[in-house]
Amino acid sequence: MKKILSALAVLAGSGLLWAGCSQNTPAVVVRSLERSGKSAFLCIEDPTRAQPGQALDACFTPGQAPPQDNYLVAPHVIALVTQMARGEVAVVDVTSETVIDVDKSVPGYNFLPVGASPTDVVATPGGNASFVAVGDPTRPGIFAIPSAKLPLLPDANGRPKAAPTLGDWPACALPPGGVPTELEIVASATHLFEEPGALDVVARLASRHFARYL
C-alpha cells in the first residue's frame, strides 16, 4: 500500500506548463491528475487475453518491478482513479509506477472518459471488469469498463491504440436525479440475486447505506 500511495502522490504532482522557443508562443497546460476521488485496483496478468485479470491478493511479487509493457515477469497492479474535475478515470500502473496516457496526441496525461462527476469506482474480484458511477445531475448512470479494453499495451504493430471514447463502454442510465453515491459488487450473483445468500448480502449493504446517509 505504501508503494501505491507514493506512486499516486508523485504522479499527481506532474502538471507542467509547456512553452515553445518563441516568447510569443502561448503556454499549453499539460494535464495531470486533477481532483482525484475514489480508486479501485485490478490485477492484470495478460492484457492480450479476453479475460486478463486475476485475484488481487495473488498479484504482488516481492522483488519484481517490471516495466510498463512487460507482463512476462509478473502481473501488474492497475489503479483506476476517478478524476472529478474532468469526468475521467485515470489509469495508473502501480507495479511500474507509471501513469498510462491513453491519448498521446494531446499533451499531458489523458484518461478514460466516463462522463461528468464520477462518484465511485469498483472492480470485480477477478479483475476482469470495473464499474464507474457517474453523478451528472441530468445524465446519471453506471459505466462498465472491461479490463480487456484498458489501453495498457500498444497494438500488434507496436503503435499506440486509439484513444477510448465514451461510447466504448457498456452503460446503463439512471433516472434523472438518481445520482449514485456508492457502488458495491456482490460476488457470484446475477442481476436478480437468485443465488443462495445473495439477497441477504444486498439487504446488509442497503441497511448500511441507509444508516450512513439517512
C-alpha positions, 0 to 999 in steps of 0.5 A: 500500500505504501508503494501505491500511495507514493506512486499516486502522490508523485504522479499527481504532482506532474502538471507542467506548463509547456512553452515553445522557443518563441516568447510569443508562443502561448503556454499549453497546460499539460494535464495531470491528475486533477481532483482525484476521488475514489480508486479501485485496483485490478490485477492484470496478468495478460492484457492480450487475453479476453479475460486478463485479470486475476485475484488481487491478493495473488498479484504482488511479487516481492522483488519484481518491478517490471516495466510498463509493457512487460507482463512476462515477469509478473502481473501488474497492479492497475489503479483506476482513479476517478478524476472529478474535475474532468469526468475521467478515470485515470489509469495508473500502473502501480507495479511500474509506477507509471501513469498510462496516457491513453491519448498521446496526441494531446499533451499531458496525461489523458484518461478514460472518459466516463462522463461528468462527476464520477462518484465511485469506482469498483472492480470485480474480484477477478479483475476482469471488469470495473464499474464507474458511477457517474453523478451528472445531475441530468445524465446519471448512470453506471459505466462498465469498463472491461479490463480487456479494453484498458489501453495498457499495451500498444497494438500488434504493430507496436503503435499506440491504440486509439484513444477510448471514447465514451461510447466504448463502454457498456452503460446503463442510465439512471433516472434523472436525479438518481445520482449514485453515491456508492457502488458495491459488487456482490460476488457470484450473483446475477442481476436478480440475486437468485443465488443462495445468500445473495439477497441477504448480502444486498439487504446488509449493504442497503441497511448500511447505506441507509444508516450512513446517509439517512 
